[in-house]
Amino acid sequence: MAVKPVYAVGLDAGSRKTRMVICVLEDRRIRFLGCSTVESQGWIKGRIADQNAVADSVLTALRDAEAAVGVSVGSAVVGMGGPTLRGANGRGVVELGHVREVEQRDVNRVVGFASRVQLHEDRMILQMFPQDFVVDDHPGHRDPRRMLASRLEINVHLMTASIQEHNSLVGAINQAHMVVEETIFEALAACYAAVLPEERREGIAVVDIGAHSTELVVYYGDAIHLASTVRVCGDHFTRDLAQGLCLSFEDAELVKLEYGSGLAERSMENAIVELPTPEGREPRQAQRRFVNQILEARSRELFRHVRTELARVGMDRALIGGVFLTGSGARLPDLLDVAQQELQCQTRFGLAFGIQDWPEGMNDPEWSTAAGLAMYSAKLKMQDEQQRETAGWLGKILK
């Protein structure tokens, strides 16, 4: 009897583009099958303004991906980002009563206490990231089970989201006839795809620069120390050009993509840019260096905000593994050099790896989040399979 294939699907429903990646699990390895990308509709400033339009975009991406692969999929791990997400530290404490061996139920209890934080009315916990356990006032433990203790604590980092925004996203995907396996912070998904576990232990940051939001994840050791959003995003660069050059947003975007750079000093002083001009108006020009002075100012502001966030958790001088840039906004030429100057550490693009048959043409930071979501879906499927196998063997033993 033929084994039914297990598909792992990642859906990056961004405010500018909707991307889907379909993979298949083979012998506990993940192999790329196909993908799709379509223009997103229904978003304003990183928030859902028209749920039906978002659903239409997701459905179009789904149909395109299924047609490219020749299979039908019904569920996906979905990324969530945007200005409504917030990160905060939390803590849970359990008194064991007397000195005894810490058990799994004690770990479950202390994790439960850490998740019971007081939230505002429209907030929910999207994800909880354990940092370390404190066993009888001794911090730094990753796994306290079987240790002797009378008191157990846990430090966690919580990612919270707007309930309304989360429900709108899940509702739109359900309208597109898909089940949401799990919602994941987008920068975490990008990190999952682009950064090796051993690199995370040295201290790294992933900066995911999207059209309407920039997300940040910081790892040190095996724990997340920070997950947050930065208020400067890709559209700010375009709006600056639109204002500085008296262009429409669409024309400014074209100028940015064709002539833009994060460092003005690398533009020749006599280089001239022909600006898009409405029909019937006199042609206009601008110095390329002036165009890139506008972009450099915004680039430096972006990474100064990132540096402020890093300093908030004492990580501004601790990123031995460096900074990884992902997202479509990371493609601005020379942005890596600006990041390196402002953050004083090595920087590189965060490109997806670990997926068999991943197309060379998709070695691009804008695909890292969708790839990470598909990899996370594969991880969930493998965990389910392991649980079923364990239950199967246990059932045989107990018969």
N, C-alpha and C positions, 0 to 999 in steps of 0.2 A: 504494500500500500504506500503510495507516494506521500511524503511528508509535506504538509502545507507550509509554504514559505512564510517567514515572519518578516514583516516590513517595519522599518524604523523611519518615521517621518518627522521632519523639523519644519515648522512654519514661523517665519519671521514676518509678521504683519506690521511692517513699518509704515510711517506716515507718508513717505514718498514712494517707496517700492514695497511690494509684497512678494516675498521669495519663499519657495518651497523646495526642499530637498528630500528625495525618496531614496532610501537605502534598503538593503536586505541583509539579514543575519545569516551567515554561513559558518558553521563550526565555531561559533562564538567570535567570529570576526565580522566586521561591517564592510559591505561593498556598495559602492555608489551605483545607482541605477539611472537616475534622471533628476531633472530640476525644472523649475519655471520661474519667471520673474515678470510681473505686470505692474502697471502704474496703480498706486493706491488711490482710493477715493474715500471721501467721508471723514477725513481728518482735518482738524484745525489746531495749529500750534501744539502738536503732539498729543491731542486728546480726540476722542471719538465724538464727532458732531452729528453723524448720520450712520446709525448702525446698519441700516439696509445697504447703504453704499459700500461699507466695509465688507459686509457679507458677500456682495457681488464681486468685489475684488478677490476675496479668498476663494470663491467658487470658480472664478476664471483661472486663478493660479492652480487650483486643484485639477480642473479639467485639462489644462495645458500639460501639467506634470504627468497625469495619468495617461494622456495620449502619447507623450514622449516615451514612457516606459512600457505601456501596454498592459498595465495592471490597474486594479481598483484598490484604493486605500480608504479607510474610514476613520482614522484617528491620527493625532499628531501631538507632539510636545510643542507648546506655543511660547514664544518670547513675549515678555512685557517690559516696557521701559517708559520713559516720558517723565514729565515734571511732577507727576503725582506720587512718585515713589520716594520713600525716605528710608534712611538707615539709622539704627540706634542700637546701643549696647544694652544688654539685659543680663539678669542674674537669677539663678535659682538656688535655694538652699533646702537641704533635707537633714533633719536630726535623726540619726539612727538609734539613739537611746543608750546604747552601750557599744563598746568596741567589738566589732564583728566584721566578718567578711562582706565586702560590698557585692551585691548581687545585681542581676539585670533589672529586676523590678525596682531597685533603688535608683538606678540610672534613669529608668523610664519616669519615675516620680520626679526627680530633680529637673529633667528636661521639661516635663509637664508644668512644673512651677515656673520655669523660666519663660515659658510661652504665655503665661497668664498675666500679661502686662496690661496696664490701663491704657486703652487707646481711645482716640476721639471717635465720635459717632460714626463717621464714614471711613474708618480705617480698618484694615485687616492685615494679618501677618501673611505675607506672600511666601517668604522662606525664612528659616532659622538656621544660622551657621554656628555650630559649636566651636568655641575657641580653645578652652582648656577646662579641666576639672581641678578643683581645689580639694585635697584630701586632708582633713584635720589641719587646715591653715597652710598646707604645703601645695603651692600652685604648680602648674606646668604639666599635669598628667593628661595624656591622650585617652587612656582607657583605664578606669579605676577598678574595674571588676576584679574580684579575688584579693583586693588589697584590704588590710585591716584598718578600720576607721570608725569613729563615732559621729562624724559630721561630713557631709558631702555637699560641695557647691559646684556650680557650673557657670562659666562666663560664656555668653553667646552674643552674636551680632544678628539683629533682627532687620529684615527688609519688609517694610510695610507699604501697602498700596491703597488707593481709593477703592472702596467696595463697588461704588457705582461704575468706575472706569473698568475694573476687573470684570464685573458682570456684563458690561457692554461688549467687551472683547470676547468673552466666552459665548455670549448670546449670538454675536455676529458669526462666529465659527460654527456654532450649532445650526444657525440658519443656512450655512453652506453645506449642511449634511455631514458634518464631521464632529467627532467626539474629541474633547480636550483631555489628553492623558494627564497633563500637568502644565502649570504655568511657571515659567522660569525667568528670573531676572536676565535681561538680554546680555549684559556685560559678563555675567557668570557663564552663560552659554558660549560666548566668544572665547573666554578664558579656557573653558573645557576643551575647545577645539584646537586652540593655538599654543597652549603653554604646557610643557611637560611637568609632571609632579615634582621632579627633582629641581626644576627651575623655580617652582613656586616656593620651595623651602628656603631658597636664598633671598627671598623678598622680591616680589614683582608687583607691577601695577598694569592693569589693562584699561585703556581709555578707548571707549567705543563711541566714535563721533558720528552721530546720525544727523539727519536733516533738521529735526525738531528737538532733539535731546542729546546730551552727552552723558554716558554712564561710566562709572569708575568702580573697579574692584581691586582691592589690595590684599595680597597674600603674604604671609610670613610664616615660615615653618609649614605646618600642615593646616593652618587655620586662616580663615578670612578675618582680616582686621578692620576692613572698611568696605562697605558697599553703599554707593551714594550717587547722586546726580549732580552735574555741573551745569550752570545756567547758560553757558555759551555753547552754541551748536552750529551746524553747517549753514543754516539759513542766515545766521548773523553775518557771516562773511559776504553772502550775496547781497543782503540789504545794505551793508556798508558801501559796497560798490555801486548799488543802485542810487543811493543818496549822493555819494561823492562824484559820480559821473553823470548824474541826471538821466538815468536809464530806467526802463521798466524792470521788474524783477526777473522776467524771463530773459531779457537781453543781458542783464548783469550776470546771470548764471552762465550764459554762453561765453561772456568775456572771461569769467573766472576759470571755466574749464579749458579755454583755449590759450589764455595768456597768463593765468594766475600762478603765483609762487608765494611761499611763506617767507621768503627772504628777498627784500628789495635790492640789496647790494649786488645780487647776481644778475640783475637786469642792466643791460647796457644803457648809458645815459641818453644816447641818441635813438634808442629803439622806440618806434611809434606804433600805437594800436589804432586800427580803424574801428571806430565804435559803430554798433548797429544804429541806423538812422531811419525814422519813419519815412514813408514815401512822400515826396514833395518837399522834404527838408534838406538843407545843405549838409553834405557829409561832415562828420566831426572826427577829431583825432584826440588821443591822449598819450602822454608818455607812459611807456610800459612800467618804468620805475615808479611812477606815481600810483598806477594801479596796484602794484605789489607793496607799496608802502601802506596802503589801506589794508591789504590782506595781512601784512606782517603785524600791524598793530593789533588786529583782532586775534591773530595766532598767539601772540605773546600774552594777551589777556587770558585766553583759554588756559594756557599752561600755568599761568600764575594762580588761577582759580584751582587747578589741579594741585599745585604745590601747597596751597593753603589747606586743602582737604587732607593731604598727606601729613602736613605738620600737625593737624588736629589729633592724629593718632600716633605721633612721634615717628613717622615713617619717611619724612622728607629727606633723610640722609641714609636710609637703610635698604634701598632697593638695589642689592648687589646683582640680582637677576635682570634688572632693567625694566623699561617700560615698553609695552606692546600697544601699538595703535591699530585699531580695527574700525570698521564702519566706512561708509562711502565718503565721509568727510575727511578721512585719513589720507585720501589719495591726492590731496593738494601737494604739488611738488615742493620739496625742501621743508615740509612740515616736520619731518623727523629731526632735522637739524635744529629747528626752533625748539622742539621739545627737549632735545639734549642740552641746549644752552640754558633753558629756563629751569629744568629739573636736575641738571648736573649728574646725569647717569646715562648709560647707554640706552638707545632707543632703536626699535625695529618694528616692522609690520608684523601683526599677528595673523599668520596665515594658517588655514586649516590643514591638519595632517592626521594620519592614522586611519583614513578611510581608503580602502582599496579601490583602485580605478578612478580616483578623484581626478577630474579633467584638469589639464595644465592651464587651460584658459580660465579656470575658476580659482587659480592661486591669486586671489585678490582679497584685500581686507574687508570688502563689502559682503563677502560670502561667509565669513567666519562665524557669525551668529547663527545663521541657518544650519551650517554644518554642525555646530555644537549642539543645537537643539535636536538634530537627528541622532547624534551620538548619545545624547542623554536619553532619548527614546529607546535606543538599543540597550542602554544600561538597565532601564526599567524592565524591558522585555526579558533580559537575561536573569535579572533578580526574580522575576515571576517564574521563569523556568526552573531555577534552582529550588525555589520554594515548593513547586509542584513535584519535583524529583524527590525532595526530602520527605514531603508528605506521603508520596507513593511508597518509599522504602519503609517509613514508619508504619504505614497501614499494613504492609506485608508482615512486619515483625509482630504487630499486635494482633494479627488474625489468629 
